[in-house]
Amino acid sequence: MNVAPIPGLAHLPYAEVWLADVDDDVLAAAFDAARAIGKPGLEVWTTTRTPDVAQFLRERGFEEVRRYIVSELDVPSAPDPGEPRFPLVTLEEQPDLASALYELARVAYADQPGRAETRIDEAWFEWGLRAHPPDSYFVALEDGRVLGYGYLERDGDDWRNAFLAVARDARGRGVAGAIKRAQIRFAKAHEIAALRTANEVRLERLLALNRRLGYRPLYEEVVLRSAT
């Protein structure tokens, strides 16, 4: 069991942990581990594949704060998504865009539903930039300005659409769709079997885009917080 500060929300009085079983002893141990790092509360992740866990936590005073739909695209059978609407480059092609991506990340992470208190610092250059393959880190541009970015994460043979950010004044213009199309074309070109993505249920336009591109929902991740 890994109990740790929440990335981007480490200033809050919660530690995060994944739970897959209904077990009061495990929950008590998680609280002990959280208090040992100065966090009186817990933010617990679980899924609808183990629905009893969420009910178990609610009965102990936890409240749901976020919920994510996990979807998957079968890449070989997916149709070609078409040309992206905006010019795209990769981080491999233009590493000089790193500072502009950081500035966008500082805004976009906090704009996520349920994440308004997020604070992004320069550690992002490691976990949000250098940790990911630069040839699948796509950036949408308009007249040289960064409109959005999105990257793929790889874990062995498993690939997922990770964080996708769009500038506030560019939202609703198809930037996310351009990036997703580039990611799918990359996956096809590299014979990747599947792409998974997790999106908060309040991001209705992004979920609709996923459906249009052929992603199919698998299950949901549920995040609940204790009192502090």
SULRA-V119669 format. One line per field, one symbol per residue. ss: DSSP state (~ for helix, > for strand, _ for the rest). psi: psi as a letter, one per 40 degrees, with the letter a starting at -180 (. if undefined). burial: 1 if it has 16 or more other ideal C-beta (glycine too) atoms within 10 Angstrom, else 0. A space follows every 50 residues. Layout:
BEGIN
ss = ???
psi = ???
burial = ???
END
This chain:
BEGIN
ss = ___>>________>>>>>_____~~~~~~~~~~~~~____>>>>>>>~~~ ~~~~~~~~____>>>>>>>>>>>>____________>>>>____~~~~~~ ~~~~~~~~_______________~~~~~~~___~~~>>>>>>__>>>>>> >>>>>__>>>>>>>>>_~~~____~~~~~~~~~~~~~~~____>>>>>>> ___~~~~~~~~~~__>>>>>>>>>>___
psi = hhhiihhefeeifiiiihheihhdddddddddddddefheiihhhaieeg ddddddddefeiihdihhhhiihhddehiheihidihiiidddgeeeddd dddddddddeeihefdehhhaedddcdeceeihdefgihhihfehhdiii iiihgbehiihahhhhideeieeedddddddddddddddefhdihiihhi degdddddddddeeihidaihhhiiii.
burial = 00101101110101111010010000100110110000101111111000 00110110000100011111111010010010010101111000001001 11011001100100100101000100011001100111111000011111 11000000111101111001001111111111111110000101111011 0010011011001110000111111100
END
